[in-house]
Amino acid sequence: MHSNNCDKSLHNPRTQGTGGTGAAAILCACMALGLLAPSPSAQAAPQKSAAETGASTPTKKKGSVKVKHQRSPSEESTAERDRRLYRECKGLPNAGACLGYTRR
């Protein structure tokens, strides 16, 4: 049978994989350099002095906004809630949601 050098390298485990270690080292080095490179978004903005921020001009405060609660049409009224709690809390301990609704 004819012996070839290619056949020997395929069966020898020490010769396999030695060609890829240099490429793996280069890949790891490139990845490490990529992690060390500063990104523009990670850098802090330069601080401005008091004169640049406009400290001499007064700043306007926005007025507070009051939000009015709008009840949904299916929501029970306060009187309906009181009647329901008196009805449901009969005989239960005077605690939790039934606090103050066990006796009239």
Secondary structure, DSSP 8 states (H G I E B T S, - for coil): ----HHHHHHH-TTTTTTTTHHHHHHHHHHHHHHHHS--GGGS------TTTTTTTS---------------TTS--HHHHHHHHHHHTTTS-S-GGGTT-S--
